[in-house]
Amino acid sequence: MHSLEALLKMENIDICAVTETWFKAPESTPAIPGYNSYHTFRPPNQDRNTKGGGVSIFTKDIHTSRLVAQHNASEILQVQLTLGKTAIQIVACYRSPTMPQDSHSSFLDVLENIRVQPNTLIMGDFNYPTINWENYSCTNSFAQYFLEFINSNALDQLN
């Protein structure tokens, strides 16, 4: 975490989302001076002895921010950040590449229920290697549902 703190300060970063934080509980989350932080943790139904999972969003404390939703089971975090008079919805997600079908459905249900507005930024590690982002096609039904969510909300994939 010292590296993250150094990067945030050196690059003067206002908003940072991190996936696969490996934080297991609130007491394991770092406090970074000058930043508000919001976290999800590895879901309790998964083996807590395994590494991986978890999502964090860090926002400079000079901006007003608040937690909108924290979905630990789906590893999705939604924060509203106000920059001047503009409210921005920041959504950070982590989808395990080994996510079972029932969890995948819950993950997509949470994304579907997020009210996507013009100032919404959805980012994360979605682990859909079967998606061809050049022609928005895929060979996997899970990935197809995700593509339908992307298309129905007029979202774009950025790398």
C-alpha positions as CSV (number, residue, x, y, z in Angstrom):
1,M,0.0,0.0,0.0
2,H,2.9,2.3,0.4
3,S,3.4,2.2,-3.3
4,L,-0.2,3.2,-3.9
5,E,0.1,6.1,-1.5
6,A,3.3,7.3,-3.2
7,L,1.7,7.0,-6.7
8,L,-1.5,8.9,-5.6
9,K,0.6,11.7,-4.2
10,M,3.3,11.8,-6.9
11,E,0.8,11.9,-9.8
12,N,-1.7,14.1,-7.9
13,I,-4.5,11.5,-8.6
14,D,-8.0,12.5,-7.6
15,I,-9.8,9.2,-8.1
16,C,-8.3,5.7,-8.0
17,A,-10.0,2.3,-8.2
18,V,-8.2,-0.9,-7.3
19,T,-9.4,-4.4,-8.0
20,E,-8.1,-7.6,-6.3
21,T,-7.1,-5.7,-3.2
22,W,-7.0,-8.9,-1.2
23,F,-8.5,-7.1,1.8
24,K,-10.3,-9.6,4.0
25,A,-12.0,-7.3,6.5
26,P,-12.4,-3.6,7.3
27,E,-9.5,-3.6,9.8
28,S,-7.1,-4.7,6.9
29,T,-7.8,-1.6,4.8
30,P,-5.2,1.2,4.8
31,A,-5.9,4.8,5.6
32,I,-4.2,7.0,3.1
33,P,-3.8,10.6,4.3
34,G,-5.7,13.1,2.1
35,Y,-8.0,10.4,0.7
36,N,-11.4,9.0,1.5
37,S,-11.6,5.3,0.9
38,Y,-14.4,2.8,0.2
39,H,-14.0,-1.0,0.0
40,T,-15.6,-4.3,-0.7
41,F,-14.2,-7.6,0.6
42,R,-14.0,-11.2,-0.6
43,P,-17.5,-12.6,-0.3
44,P,-18.0,-14.8,2.7
45,N,-19.3,-17.7,0.6
46,Q,-15.9,-18.0,-1.0
47,D,-12.8,-19.4,0.6
48,R,-11.3,-16.6,2.7
49,N,-7.9,-18.4,2.6
50,T,-7.5,-17.8,-1.1
51,K,-5.9,-14.7,-2.4
52,G,-7.6,-12.2,-4.6
53,G,-10.9,-10.4,-4.8
54,G,-12.0,-7.1,-3.3
55,V,-12.4,-3.6,-4.7
56,S,-11.4,-0.2,-3.4
57,I,-12.1,3.4,-4.5
58,F,-9.9,6.2,-3.2
59,T,-11.0,9.8,-3.7
60,K,-9.1,13.0,-2.7
61,D,-10.7,14.4,0.4
62,I,-10.9,17.9,-1.1
63,H,-13.8,16.5,-3.1
64,T,-17.2,15.5,-1.6
65,S,-17.8,11.8,-2.0
66,R,-20.2,9.3,-0.5
67,L,-20.8,5.6,-0.7
68,V,-23.9,4.8,-2.8
69,A,-23.7,1.0,-2.7
70,Q,-21.4,-1.7,-1.5
71,H,-22.1,-5.1,-2.9
72,N,-19.6,-7.4,-1.2
73,A,-21.2,-10.6,-2.6
74,S,-20.8,-9.3,-6.2
75,E,-17.6,-7.3,-5.5
76,I,-19.1,-4.1,-6.9
77,L,-18.6,-0.7,-5.3
78,Q,-20.5,2.5,-6.2
79,V,-19.4,6.0,-5.0
80,Q,-20.7,9.4,-5.9
81,L,-18.0,12.1,-6.3
82,T,-18.9,15.7,-6.6
83,L,-16.6,17.9,-8.6
84,G,-17.8,21.5,-8.4
85,K,-21.5,21.2,-9.4
86,T,-21.1,17.9,-11.3
87,A,-21.9,14.6,-9.6
88,I,-20.1,11.6,-11.0
89,Q,-21.0,8.0,-10.3
90,I,-17.9,5.8,-10.0
91,V,-18.5,2.1,-10.1
92,A,-15.6,-0.3,-9.5
93,C,-16.0,-4.1,-10.1
94,Y,-14.1,-7.3,-9.9
95,R,-15.4,-10.5,-11.5
96,S,-13.4,-13.6,-10.8
97,P,-12.6,-15.6,-13.9
98,T,-13.9,-18.7,-12.0
99,M,-17.1,-17.1,-10.9
100,P,-19.9,-19.7,-10.7
101,Q,-23.1,-19.3,-12.9
102,D,-25.3,-18.3,-10.0
103,S,-22.9,-15.7,-8.8
104,H,-22.4,-14.4,-12.3
105,S,-26.2,-13.8,-12.6
106,S,-26.1,-11.9,-9.3
107,F,-23.1,-9.9,-10.6
108,L,-25.0,-8.9,-13.7
109,D,-28.2,-8.2,-11.8
110,V,-26.3,-5.6,-9.6
111,L,-24.8,-4.0,-12.7
112,E,-28.3,-3.9,-14.3
113,N,-29.7,-2.1,-11.3
114,I,-27.1,0.7,-11.3
115,R,-28.7,3.8,-12.8
116,V,-26.3,4.6,-15.6
117,Q,-26.3,8.3,-16.2
118,P,-24.1,10.5,-18.5
119,N,-21.6,11.0,-15.7
120,T,-21.2,7.3,-14.8
121,L,-17.8,5.6,-15.0
122,I,-17.8,1.8,-14.7
123,M,-14.4,0.3,-14.4
124,G,-12.7,-2.9,-13.2
125,D,-11.5,-6.3,-13.9
126,F,-14.3,-8.1,-15.6
127,N,-12.3,-11.2,-16.8
128,Y,-14.2,-11.8,-20.1
129,P,-11.4,-13.1,-22.3
130,T,-13.8,-14.4,-24.9
131,I,-15.1,-11.0,-25.8
132,N,-13.7,-9.6,-29.1
133,W,-13.8,-5.8,-28.4
134,E,-13.1,-4.9,-32.0
135,N,-16.5,-6.3,-33.2
136,Y,-18.3,-6.7,-29.9
137,S,-18.8,-10.4,-30.2
138,C,-18.1,-13.4,-28.0
139,T,-18.4,-17.1,-27.8
140,N,-19.6,-17.4,-24.2
141,S,-23.1,-16.9,-22.8
142,F,-21.8,-15.1,-19.6
143,A,-19.9,-12.7,-21.8
144,Q,-22.9,-12.3,-24.1
145,Y,-25.0,-11.0,-21.2
146,F,-22.2,-8.6,-20.2
147,L,-22.0,-7.3,-23.8
148,E,-25.8,-6.8,-23.8
149,F,-25.4,-4.7,-20.7
150,I,-22.7,-2.6,-22.4
151,N,-24.8,-2.1,-25.5
152,S,-28.1,-1.4,-23.8
153,N,-26.4,1.4,-21.7
154,A,-24.4,2.8,-24.7
155,L,-21.1,2.1,-22.8
156,D,-17.6,1.8,-24.4
157,Q,-14.7,-0.4,-23.5
158,L,-11.5,1.6,-22.9
159,N,-8.1,0.1,-22.2
